[in-house]
Amino acid sequence: MKKLTLLASAVILGSAVSQAVVAKETIALAVSTLDNPFFVTLKEGAEKEADKLGYNLVVLDSQNDPAKELANVEDVTVRGAKVLLINPTDSTAVASAVRMANQKNIPVITLDRGAAQGKVVSHIASDNVAGGKMAGDFIAEKLGDNAKVIQLEGIAGTSAARERGEGFKQAVEAHKFDVLASQPADFDRTKGLNVMENLLTAQPNVQAVFAQNDEMALGAIRAVQAANKSVLIVGFDGTDDGVKAVKSGKLAATIAQQPELIGALGVQTADKVIKGEAVEAQIPVPLKVVSQ
């Protein structure tokens, strides 16, 4: 009987240990939108790293809606997430979501876009200011100073749009560009097409376009082709579609980020936070110009 009791105890203990090993810590990832290929790639990078490190990654799509984003964060706070990775829909509006996580003592790491308020333990992103300047410098390299340019802006209020615009402004001043127009198209391909169609009518002498992401650049390409014009277009992000457009000669260049690496670094940083290790407040991800 003692042997049977000991055997049963050993089985139960072994089962408990096995379940403890199987149980995974949860990391939450709230993404601004999964309609954008850039953020899909970021998510995939995070998923691969989470699998590699043995974490359960809960991914939530905020659908570019700050209210949805807040609801998503509220959801993960009750799911037992140890760390919140968040790619904000809007750098100002995300403050409520960050504060909610702060109140629940869930560390927050921002990806690609920063948060204007709330406590964030680390921000992982490309140097968007440098990238905007790189785009302008590329235009100057191809067309020289005083070029007539148009800028398609991203979603107002996002750090990415603000910083890429600041970098491009530096290039505008350095190369004395004539900025014919600078209008938002919200990082969206269809809006990029529609805004560019209107701008081509109003500004037929445009020589170059800087689109603050590849989706808007691809929309602008369609508008330029439909108008049968020759305009040098530079995008930003280095998405698969953007790089394909460069290789086919439709897009002059894209300032390539590494979204998969941003996602992977997010999970790696979360892993360090969970283990109580120190992390950098700012983690830069290199950029490069992809051109023909």
Phi and psi restraints in degrees (value plus and minus 20) as a CYANA .aco file:
   2 LYS   PHI     -80.9   -40.9
   2 LYS   PSI     -60.3   -20.3
   3 LYS   PHI     -83.3   -43.3
   3 LYS   PSI     -62.9   -22.9
   4 LEU   PHI     -83.1   -43.1
   4 LEU   PSI     -61.4   -21.4
   5 THR   PHI     -83.4   -43.4
   5 THR   PSI     -64.8   -24.8
   6 LEU   PHI     -83.1   -43.1
   6 LEU   PSI     -60.4   -20.4
   7 LEU   PHI     -84.4   -44.4
   7 LEU   PSI     -64.8   -24.8
   8 ALA   PHI     -82.4   -42.4
   8 ALA   PSI     -61.5   -21.5
   9 SER   PHI     -82.5   -42.5
   9 SER   PSI     -61.4   -21.4
  10 ALA   PHI     -84.1   -44.1
  10 ALA   PSI     -60.4   -20.4
  11 VAL   PHI     -84.3   -44.3
  11 VAL   PSI     -65.2   -25.2
  12 ILE   PHI     -83.5   -43.5
  12 ILE   PSI     -64.2   -24.2
  13 LEU   PHI     -82.7   -42.7
  13 LEU   PSI     -63.1   -23.1
  14 GLY   PHI     -82.4   -42.4
  14 GLY   PSI     -60.0   -20.0
  15 SER   PHI     -84.6   -44.6
  15 SER   PSI     -61.4   -21.4
  16 ALA   PHI     -83.9   -43.9
  16 ALA   PSI     -63.5   -23.5
  17 VAL   PHI     -83.1   -43.1
  17 VAL   PSI     -61.9   -21.9
  18 SER   PHI     -81.4   -41.4
  18 SER   PSI     -63.5   -23.5
  19 GLN   PHI     -85.5   -45.5
  19 GLN   PSI     -56.5   -16.5
  20 ALA   PHI     -84.5   -44.5
  20 ALA   PSI     -57.0   -17.0
  21 VAL   PHI     -89.4   -49.4
  21 VAL   PSI     -60.1   -20.1
  22 VAL   PHI     -88.8   -48.8
  22 VAL   PSI     -57.6   -17.6
  23 ALA   PHI     -78.1   -38.1
  23 ALA   PSI     110.0   150.0
  24 LYS   PHI    -133.3   -93.3
  24 LYS   PSI     125.0   165.0
  25 GLU   PHI     -90.7   -50.7
  25 GLU   PSI     127.9   167.9
  26 THR   PHI    -123.4   -83.4
  26 THR   PSI     112.1   152.1
  27 ILE   PHI    -135.0   -95.0
  27 ILE   PSI     113.8   153.8
  28 ALA   PHI    -120.6   -80.6
  28 ALA   PSI     121.5   161.5
  29 LEU   PHI    -147.7  -107.7
  29 LEU   PSI      90.8   130.8
  30 ALA   PHI    -120.5   -80.5
  30 ALA   PSI      97.8   137.8
  31 VAL   PHI    -126.4   -86.4
  31 VAL   PSI     119.7   159.7
  32 SER   PHI     -77.3   -37.3
  32 SER   PSI     -66.0   -26.0
  33 THR   PHI    -181.2  -141.2
  33 THR   PSI     118.4   158.4
  34 LEU   PHI    -118.7   -78.7
  34 LEU   PSI      -6.4    33.6
  35 ASP   PHI    -105.0   -65.0
  35 ASP   PSI     -32.4     7.6
  36 ASN   PHI    -120.7   -80.7
  36 ASN   PSI     102.9   142.9
  37 PRO   PHI     -75.3   -35.3
  37 PRO   PSI     -51.6   -11.6
  38 PHE   PHI     -79.3   -39.3
  38 PHE   PSI     -66.0   -26.0
  39 PHE   PHI     -97.3   -57.3
  39 PHE   PSI     -44.7    -4.7
  40 VAL   PHI     -84.5   -44.5
  40 VAL   PSI     -63.7   -23.7
  41 THR   PHI     -85.5   -45.5
  41 THR   PSI     -59.2   -19.2
  42 LEU   PHI     -79.6   -39.6
  42 LEU   PSI     -66.4   -26.4
  43 LYS   PHI     -79.5   -39.5
  43 LYS   PSI     -64.0   -24.0
  44 GLU   PHI     -83.4   -43.4
  44 GLU   PSI     -58.4   -18.4
  45 GLY   PHI     -83.2   -43.2
  45 GLY   PSI     -60.3   -20.3
  46 ALA   PHI     -87.5   -47.5
  46 ALA   PSI     -60.4   -20.4
  47 GLU   PHI     -83.6   -43.6
  47 GLU   PSI     -64.2   -24.2
  48 LYS   PHI     -80.8   -40.8
  48 LYS   PSI     -63.3   -23.3
  49 GLU   PHI     -89.7   -49.7
  49 GLU   PSI     -56.9   -16.9
  50 ALA   PHI     -84.0   -44.0
  50 ALA   PSI     -61.6   -21.6
  51 ASP   PHI     -82.2   -42.2
  51 ASP   PSI     -63.0   -23.0
  52 LYS   PHI     -83.3   -43.3
  52 LYS   PSI     -59.5   -19.5
  53 LEU   PHI    -112.9   -72.9
  53 LEU   PSI     -23.8    16.2
  54 GLY   PHI      62.9   102.9
  54 GLY   PSI      12.6    52.6
  55 TYR   PHI    -127.6   -87.6
  55 TYR   PSI     133.9   173.9
  56 ASN   PHI    -111.5   -71.5
  56 ASN   PSI      94.7   134.7
  57 LEU   PHI    -122.0   -82.0
  57 LEU   PSI      98.7   138.7
  58 VAL   PHI    -117.6   -77.6
  58 VAL   PSI      98.8   138.8
  59 VAL   PHI    -126.5   -86.5
  59 VAL   PSI     109.7   149.7
  60 LEU   PHI    -146.9  -106.9
  60 LEU   PSI     114.4   154.4
  61 ASP   PHI    -116.6   -76.6
  61 ASP   PSI      99.0   139.0
  62 SER   PHI    -104.6   -64.6
  62 SER   PSI     -27.1    12.9
  63 GLN   PHI      32.7    72.7
  63 GLN   PSI      16.2    56.2
  64 ASN   PHI      37.6    77.6
  64 ASN   PSI       7.6    47.6
  65 ASP   PHI    -143.9  -103.9
  65 ASP   PSI      91.9   131.9
  66 PRO   PHI     -76.3   -36.3
  66 PRO   PSI     -53.3   -13.3
  67 ALA   PHI     -87.5   -47.5
  67 ALA   PSI     -60.9   -20.9
  68 LYS   PHI     -85.4   -45.4
  68 LYS   PSI     -59.4   -19.4
  69 GLU   PHI     -79.6   -39.6
  69 GLU   PSI     -65.3   -25.3
  70 LEU   PHI     -83.9   -43.9
  70 LEU   PSI     -61.7   -21.7
  71 ALA   PHI     -83.7   -43.7
  71 ALA   PSI     -59.0   -19.0
  72 ASN   PHI     -82.1   -42.1
  72 ASN   PSI     -64.2   -24.2
  73 VAL   PHI     -87.1   -47.1
  73 VAL   PSI     -59.1   -19.1
  74 GLU   PHI     -79.9   -39.9
  74 GLU   PSI     -58.9   -18.9
  75 ASP   PHI     -82.3   -42.3
  75 ASP   PSI     -67.9   -27.9
  76 VAL   PHI     -91.7   -51.7
  76 VAL   PSI     -42.6    -2.6
  77 THR   PHI     -87.6   -47.6
  77 THR   PSI     -43.3    -3.3
  78 VAL   PHI    -118.7   -78.7
  78 VAL   PSI     -21.4    18.6
  79 ARG   PHI    -113.0   -73.0
  79 ARG   PSI     -19.8    20.2
  80 GLY   PHI      59.7    99.7
  80 GLY   PSI       6.6    46.6
  81 ALA   PHI     -85.8   -45.8
  81 ALA   PSI     115.2   155.2
  82 LYS   PHI    -104.0   -64.0
  82 LYS   PSI     -49.5    -9.5
  83 VAL   PHI    -163.9  -123.9
  83 VAL   PSI     124.2   164.2
  84 LEU   PHI    -128.0   -88.0
  84 LEU   PSI      97.0   137.0
  85 LEU   PHI    -114.7   -74.7
  85 LEU   PSI     106.8   146.8
  86 ILE   PHI    -155.5  -115.5
  86 ILE   PSI     111.3   151.3
  87 ASN   PHI    -125.8   -85.8
  87 ASN   PSI      79.1   119.1
  88 PRO   PHI     -82.9   -42.9
  88 PRO   PSI     125.8   165.8
  89 THR   PHI     -92.9   -52.9
  89 THR   PSI     -53.9   -13.9
  90 ASP   PHI    -173.0  -133.0
  90 ASP   PSI     110.1   150.1
  91 SER   PHI     -85.1   -45.1
  91 SER   PSI     -47.8    -7.8
  92 THR   PHI    -106.7   -66.7
  92 THR   PSI     -68.4   -28.4
  93 ALA   PHI     -83.3   -43.3
  93 ALA   PSI     -47.1    -7.1
  94 VAL   PHI     -88.4   -48.4
  94 VAL   PSI     -32.4     7.6
  95 ALA   PHI     -74.4   -34.4
  95 ALA   PSI     -59.0   -19.0
  96 SER   PHI     -83.2   -43.2
  96 SER   PSI     -61.0   -21.0
  97 ALA   PHI     -87.6   -47.6
  97 ALA   PSI     -61.3   -21.3
  98 VAL   PHI     -84.5   -44.5
  98 VAL   PSI     -63.3   -23.3
  99 ARG   PHI     -83.7   -43.7
  99 ARG   PSI     -56.8   -16.8
 100 MET   PHI     -80.7   -40.7
 100 MET   PSI     -65.4   -25.4
 101 ALA   PHI     -84.2   -44.2
 101 ALA   PSI     -59.9   -19.9
 102 ASN   PHI     -78.0   -38.0
 102 ASN   PSI     -63.1   -23.1
 103 GLN   PHI     -84.4   -44.4
 103 GLN   PSI     -49.6    -9.6
 104 LYS   PHI    -111.0   -71.0
 104 LYS   PSI     -14.4    25.6
 105 ASN   PHI      38.9    78.9
 105 ASN   PSI      15.9    55.9
 106 ILE   PHI    -121.3   -81.3
 106 ILE   PSI      95.0   135.0
 107 PRO   PHI     -79.5   -39.5
 107 PRO   PSI     121.8   161.8
 108 VAL   PHI    -134.9   -94.9
 108 VAL   PSI     113.0   153.0
 109 ILE   PHI    -143.6  -103.6
 109 ILE   PSI     103.9   143.9
 110 THR   PHI    -114.0   -74.0
 110 THR   PSI     123.9   163.9
 111 LEU   PHI    -141.4  -101.4
 111 LEU   PSI     109.4   149.4
 112 ASP   PHI      49.2    89.2
 112 ASP   PSI     -68.2   -28.2
 113 ARG   PHI    -137.8   -97.8
 113 ARG   PSI     120.4   160.4
 114 GLY   PHI    -107.6   -67.6
 114 GLY   PSI     156.4   196.4
 115 ALA   PHI    -135.5   -95.5
 115 ALA   PSI     110.8   150.8
 116 ALA   PHI     -90.9   -50.9
 116 ALA   PSI     -49.1    -9.1
 117 GLN   PHI    -161.8  -121.8
 117 GLN   PSI     147.6   187.6
 118 GLY   PHI      73.3   113.3
 118 GLY   PSI     142.8   182.8
 119 LYS   PHI    -109.7   -69.7
 119 LYS   PSI     100.6   140.6
 120 VAL   PHI    -140.6  -100.6
 120 VAL   PSI     107.8   147.8
 121 VAL   PHI     -99.8   -59.8
 121 VAL   PSI     -46.5    -6.5
 122 SER   PHI    -179.1  -139.1
 122 SER   PSI     125.5   165.5
 123 HIS   PHI    -141.9  -101.9
 123 HIS   PSI     102.8   142.8
 124 ILE   PHI    -134.0   -94.0
 124 ILE   PSI      96.6   136.6
 125 ALA   PHI    -185.3  -145.3
 125 ALA   PSI     143.1   183.1
 126 SER   PHI     -94.4   -54.4
 126 SER   PSI     142.6   182.6
 127 ASP   PHI    -101.4   -61.4
 127 ASP   PSI      71.3   111.3
 128 ASN   PHI     -85.3   -45.3
 128 ASN   PSI     -52.1   -12.1
 129 VAL   PHI     -83.9   -43.9
 129 VAL   PSI     -67.2   -27.2
 130 ALA   PHI     -81.1   -41.1
 130 ALA   PSI     -58.3   -18.3
 131 GLY   PHI     -85.1   -45.1
 131 GLY   PSI     -61.8   -21.8
 132 GLY   PHI     -82.5   -42.5
 132 GLY   PSI     -59.5   -19.5
 133 LYS   PHI     -85.7   -45.7
 133 LYS   PSI     -60.1   -20.1
 134 MET   PHI     -80.6   -40.6
 134 MET   PSI     -59.5   -19.5
 135 ALA   PHI     -83.1   -43.1
 135 ALA   PSI     -65.9   -25.9
 136 GLY   PHI     -85.8   -45.8
 136 GLY   PSI     -59.9   -19.9
 137 ASP   PHI     -83.4   -43.4
 137 ASP   PSI     -56.4   -16.4
 138 PHE   PHI     -84.9   -44.9
 138 PHE   PSI     -62.2   -22.2
 139 ILE   PHI     -80.9   -40.9
 139 ILE   PSI     -63.7   -23.7
 140 ALA   PHI     -83.9   -43.9
 140 ALA   PSI     -57.4   -17.4
 141 GLU   PHI     -81.7   -41.7
 141 GLU   PSI     -55.9   -15.9
 142 LYS   PHI    -107.8   -67.8
 142 LYS   PSI     -54.8   -14.8
 143 LEU   PHI    -136.4   -96.4
 143 LEU   PSI     -29.5    10.5
 144 GLY   PHI      61.8   101.8
 144 GLY   PSI    -197.3  -157.3
 145 ASP   PHI     -92.1   -52.1
 145 ASP   PSI     146.1   186.1
 146 ASN   PHI      46.7    86.7
 146 ASN   PSI      -2.7    37.3
 147 ALA   PHI     -86.0   -46.0
 147 ALA   PSI     128.6   168.6
 148 LYS   PHI    -109.9   -69.9
 148 LYS   PSI      94.8   134.8
 149 VAL   PHI    -146.1  -106.1
 149 VAL   PSI     136.8   176.8
 150 ILE   PHI    -144.7  -104.7
 150 ILE   PSI     122.8   162.8
 151 GLN   PHI    -136.2   -96.2
 151 GLN   PSI     110.6   150.6
 152 LEU   PHI    -120.1   -80.1
 152 LEU   PSI      96.1   136.1
 153 GLU   PHI    -110.1   -70.1
 153 GLU   PSI     135.2   175.2
 154 GLY   PHI    -103.2   -63.2
 154 GLY   PSI    -180.3  -140.3
 155 ILE   PHI     -88.2   -48.2
 155 ILE   PSI     101.9   141.9
 156 ALA   PHI     -79.8   -39.8
 156 ALA   PSI     115.6   155.6
 157 GLY   PHI      80.2   120.2
 157 GLY   PSI     -33.6     6.4
 158 THR   PHI    -106.8   -66.8
 158 THR   PSI     125.1   165.1
 159 SER   PHI     -84.0   -44.0
 159 SER   PSI     -53.9   -13.9
 160 ALA   PHI     -81.9   -41.9
 160 ALA   PSI     -66.0   -26.0
 161 ALA   PHI     -84.9   -44.9
 161 ALA   PSI     -64.5   -24.5
 162 ARG   PHI     -83.0   -43.0
 162 ARG   PSI     -65.5   -25.5
 163 GLU   PHI     -93.4   -53.4
 163 GLU   PSI     -59.8   -19.8
 164 ARG   PHI     -84.5   -44.5
 164 ARG   PSI     -57.3   -17.3
 165 GLY   PHI     -85.1   -45.1
 165 GLY   PSI     -58.7   -18.7
 166 GLU   PHI     -84.8   -44.8
 166 GLU   PSI     -63.6   -23.6
 167 GLY   PHI     -84.2   -44.2
 167 GLY   PSI     -60.4   -20.4
 168 PHE   PHI     -87.2   -47.2
 168 PHE   PSI     -56.5   -16.5
 169 LYS   PHI     -79.8   -39.8
 169 LYS   PSI     -58.6   -18.6
 170 GLN   PHI     -81.4   -41.4
 170 GLN   PSI     -60.4   -20.4
 171 ALA   PHI     -89.5   -49.5
 171 ALA   PSI     -58.2   -18.2
 172 VAL   PHI     -77.8   -37.8
 172 VAL   PSI     -65.2   -25.2
 173 GLU   PHI     -89.6   -49.6
 173 GLU   PSI     -59.2   -19.2
 174 ALA   PHI     -87.8   -47.8
 174 ALA   PSI     -55.1   -15.1
 175 HIS   PHI    -128.6   -88.6
 175 HIS   PSI     -12.8    27.2
 176 LYS   PHI      33.9    73.9
 176 LYS   PSI      24.2    64.2
 177 PHE   PHI     -86.9   -46.9
 177 PHE   PSI     129.7   169.7
 178 ASP   PHI    -117.1   -77.1
 178 ASP   PSI      82.4   122.4
 179 VAL   PHI    -102.4   -62.4
 179 VAL   PSI      85.4   125.4
 180 LEU   PHI     -94.0   -54.0
 180 LEU   PSI     -52.6   -12.6
 181 ALA   PHI    -185.3  -145.3
 181 ALA   PSI     132.6   172.6
 182 SER   PHI    -165.0  -125.0
 182 SER   PSI      86.1   126.1
 183 GLN   PHI    -152.7  -112.7
 183 GLN   PSI     128.8   168.8
 184 PRO   PHI     -92.6   -52.6
 184 PRO   PSI     122.6   162.6
 185 ALA   PHI    -154.2  -114.2
 185 ALA   PSI      -4.0    36.0
 186 ASP   PHI      36.7    76.7
 186 ASP   PSI      12.3    52.3
 187 PHE   PHI      41.8    81.8
 187 PHE   PSI       1.1    41.1
 188 ASP   PHI    -134.8   -94.8
 188 ASP   PSI     116.9   156.9
 189 ARG   PHI     -85.0   -45.0
 189 ARG   PSI     -66.4   -26.4
 190 THR   PHI     -85.4   -45.4
 190 THR   PSI     -61.5   -21.5
 191 LYS   PHI     -86.4   -46.4
 191 LYS   PSI     -55.6   -15.6
 192 GLY   PHI     -80.0   -40.0
 192 GLY   PSI     -62.2   -22.2
 193 LEU   PHI     -82.8   -42.8
 193 LEU   PSI     -70.6   -30.6
 194 ASN   PHI     -85.0   -45.0
 194 ASN   PSI     -64.5   -24.5
 195 VAL   PHI     -84.6   -44.6
 195 VAL   PSI     -61.4   -21.4
 196 MET   PHI     -86.8   -46.8
 196 MET   PSI     -57.4   -17.4
 197 GLU   PHI     -78.0   -38.0
 197 GLU   PSI     -66.2   -26.2
 198 ASN   PHI     -85.6   -45.6
 198 ASN   PSI     -60.7   -20.7
 199 LEU   PHI     -89.4   -49.4
 199 LEU   PSI     -53.5   -13.5
 200 LEU   PHI     -85.6   -45.6
 200 LEU   PSI     -53.3   -13.3
 201 THR   PHI     -90.2   -50.2
 201 THR   PSI     -62.4   -22.4
 202 ALA   PHI     -98.1   -58.1
 202 ALA   PSI     -50.3   -10.3
 203 GLN   PHI    -150.4  -110.4
 203 GLN   PSI      50.4    90.4
 204 PRO   PHI     -86.3   -46.3
 204 PRO   PSI     -35.6     4.4
 205 ASN   PHI    -111.6   -71.6
 205 ASN   PSI     -10.9    29.1
 206 VAL   PHI     -80.0   -40.0
 206 VAL   PSI     119.3   159.3
 207 GLN   PHI    -127.0   -87.0
 207 GLN   PSI     -48.5    -8.5
 208 ALA   PHI    -169.0  -129.0
 208 ALA   PSI     133.2   173.2
 209 VAL   PHI    -149.0  -109.0
 209 VAL   PSI     111.5   151.5
 210 PHE   PHI    -127.1   -87.1
 210 PHE   PSI      94.9   134.9
 211 ALA   PHI    -121.7   -81.7
 211 ALA   PSI     110.4   150.4
 212 GLN   PHI     -92.4   -52.4
 212 GLN   PSI     -22.4    17.6
 213 ASN   PHI    -173.8  -133.8
 213 ASN   PSI     147.5   187.5
 214 ASP   PHI     -88.0   -48.0
 214 ASP   PSI     -52.2   -12.2
 215 GLU   PHI     -80.3   -40.3
 215 GLU   PSI     -67.0   -27.0
 216 MET   PHI     -86.0   -46.0
 216 MET   PSI     -56.7   -16.7
 217 ALA   PHI     -82.5   -42.5
 217 ALA   PSI     -61.2   -21.2
 218 LEU   PHI     -87.2   -47.2
 218 LEU   PSI     -55.2   -15.2
 219 GLY   PHI     -86.0   -46.0
 219 GLY   PSI     -61.8   -21.8
 220 ALA   PHI     -83.2   -43.2
 220 ALA   PSI     -56.7   -16.7
 221 ILE   PHI     -78.3   -38.3
 221 ILE   PSI     -65.4   -25.4
 222 ARG   PHI     -81.7   -41.7
 222 ARG   PSI     -60.3   -20.3
 223 ALA   PHI     -85.6   -45.6
 223 ALA   PSI     -62.7   -22.7
 224 VAL   PHI     -85.5   -45.5
 224 VAL   PSI     -61.7   -21.7
 225 GLN   PHI     -83.6   -43.6
 225 GLN   PSI     -62.5   -22.5
 226 ALA   PHI     -84.3   -44.3
 226 ALA   PSI     -52.5   -12.5
 227 ALA   PHI    -105.5   -65.5
 227 ALA   PSI     -22.6    17.4
 228 ASN   PHI      36.2    76.2
 228 ASN   PSI      25.9    65.9
 229 LYS   PHI    -133.9   -93.9
 229 LYS   PSI     141.9   181.9
 230 SER   PHI    -131.5   -91.5
 230 SER   PSI      86.5   126.5
 231 VAL   PHI    -153.3  -113.3
 231 VAL   PSI     112.2   152.2
 232 LEU   PHI     -98.5   -58.5
 232 LEU   PSI     104.0   144.0
 233 ILE   PHI    -140.1  -100.1
 233 ILE   PSI     111.2   151.2
 234 VAL   PHI    -141.2  -101.2
 234 VAL   PSI     109.4   149.4
 235 GLY   PHI    -126.3   -86.3
 235 GLY   PSI    -188.1  -148.1
 236 PHE   PHI    -171.7  -131.7
 236 PHE   PSI     112.0   152.0
 237 ASP   PHI     111.4   151.4
 237 ASP   PSI     -57.2   -17.2
 238 GLY   PHI      50.7    90.7
 238 GLY   PSI      18.1    58.1
 239 THR   PHI     -88.7   -48.7
 239 THR   PSI     146.1   186.1
 240 ASP   PHI     -77.2   -37.2
 240 ASP   PSI     -65.5   -25.5
 241 ASP   PHI     -85.6   -45.6
 241 ASP   PSI     -56.8   -16.8
 242 GLY   PHI     -85.4   -45.4
 242 GLY   PSI     -65.1   -25.1
 243 VAL   PHI     -85.6   -45.6
 243 VAL   PSI     -59.3   -19.3
 244 LYS   PHI     -80.9   -40.9
 244 LYS   PSI     -60.9   -20.9
 245 ALA   PHI     -85.4   -45.4
 245 ALA   PSI     -54.9   -14.9
 246 VAL   PHI     -85.5   -45.5
 246 VAL   PSI     -67.3   -27.3
 247 LYS   PHI     -83.9   -43.9
 247 LYS   PSI     -50.8   -10.8
 248 SER   PHI    -105.6   -65.6
 248 SER   PSI     -24.1    15.9
 249 GLY   PHI      67.1   107.1
 249 GLY   PSI     -15.6    24.4
 250 LYS   PHI    -102.6   -62.6
 250 LYS   PSI     -53.3   -13.3
 251 LEU   PHI    -132.5   -92.5
 251 LEU   PSI     108.8   148.8
 252 ALA   PHI     -86.5   -46.5
 252 ALA   PSI     -60.0   -20.0
 253 ALA   PHI    -186.9  -146.9
 253 ALA   PSI     141.1   181.1
 254 THR   PHI    -156.7  -116.7
 254 THR   PSI     120.5   160.5
 255 ILE   PHI    -105.3   -65.3
 255 ILE   PSI      85.5   125.5
 256 ALA   PHI    -103.9   -63.9
 256 ALA   PSI      99.4   139.4
 257 GLN   PHI    -107.7   -67.7
 257 GLN   PSI     159.5   199.5
 258 GLN   PHI    -147.7  -107.7
 258 GLN   PSI      58.3    98.3
 259 PRO   PHI     -80.0   -40.0
 259 PRO   PSI     -55.4   -15.4
 260 GLU   PHI     -83.2   -43.2
 260 GLU   PSI     -59.3   -19.3
 261 LEU   PHI     -89.1   -49.1
 261 LEU   PSI     -57.7   -17.7
 262 ILE   PHI     -79.8   -39.8
 262 ILE   PSI     -65.0   -25.0
 263 GLY   PHI     -83.3   -43.3
 263 GLY   PSI     -63.8   -23.8
 264 ALA   PHI     -83.9   -43.9
 264 ALA   PSI     -63.9   -23.9
 265 LEU   PHI     -83.8   -43.8
 265 LEU   PSI     -53.0   -13.0
 266 GLY   PHI     -79.9   -39.9
 266 GLY   PSI     -67.0   -27.0
 267 VAL   PHI     -89.0   -49.0
 267 VAL   PSI     -60.2   -20.2
 268 GLN   PHI     -80.2   -40.2
 268 GLN   PSI     -60.9   -20.9
 269 THR   PHI     -89.0   -49.0
 269 THR   PSI     -60.5   -20.5
 270 ALA   PHI     -80.7   -40.7
 270 ALA   PSI     -59.9   -19.9
 271 ASP   PHI     -79.3   -39.3
 271 ASP   PSI     -63.7   -23.7
 272 LYS   PHI     -84.5   -44.5
 272 LYS   PSI     -62.1   -22.1
 273 VAL   PHI     -81.8   -41.8
 273 VAL   PSI     -64.4   -24.4
 274 ILE   PHI     -81.5   -41.5
 274 ILE   PSI     -55.9   -15.9
 275 LYS   PHI    -104.0   -64.0
 275 LYS   PSI     -19.7    20.3
 276 GLY   PHI      60.1   100.1
 276 GLY   PSI      -3.0    37.0
 277 GLU   PHI    -107.7   -67.7
 277 GLU   PSI     136.0   176.0
 278 ALA   PHI     -94.2   -54.2
 278 ALA   PSI     124.2   164.2
 279 VAL   PHI    -150.1  -110.1
 279 VAL   PSI     135.1   175.1
 280 GLU   PHI     -93.8   -53.8
 280 GLU   PSI     122.9   162.9
 281 ALA   PHI     -88.7   -48.7
 281 ALA   PSI     -51.7   -11.7
 282 GLN   PHI    -148.7  -108.7
 282 GLN   PSI     105.2   145.2
 283 ILE   PHI    -140.2  -100.2
 283 ILE   PSI      84.2   124.2
 284 PRO   PHI     -99.8   -59.8
 284 PRO   PSI     125.4   165.4
 285 VAL   PHI    -137.8   -97.8
 285 VAL   PSI     105.6   145.6
 286 PRO   PHI     -80.1   -40.1
 286 PRO   PSI     129.9   169.9
 287 LEU   PHI    -134.2   -94.2
 287 LEU   PSI     138.8   178.8
 288 LYS   PHI    -172.1  -132.1
 288 LYS   PSI     133.2   173.2
 289 VAL   PHI    -106.6   -66.6
 289 VAL   PSI     103.6   143.6
 290 VAL   PHI    -126.0   -86.0
 290 VAL   PSI      96.4   136.4
 291 SER   PHI    -161.1  -121.1
 291 SER   PSI     152.8   192.8
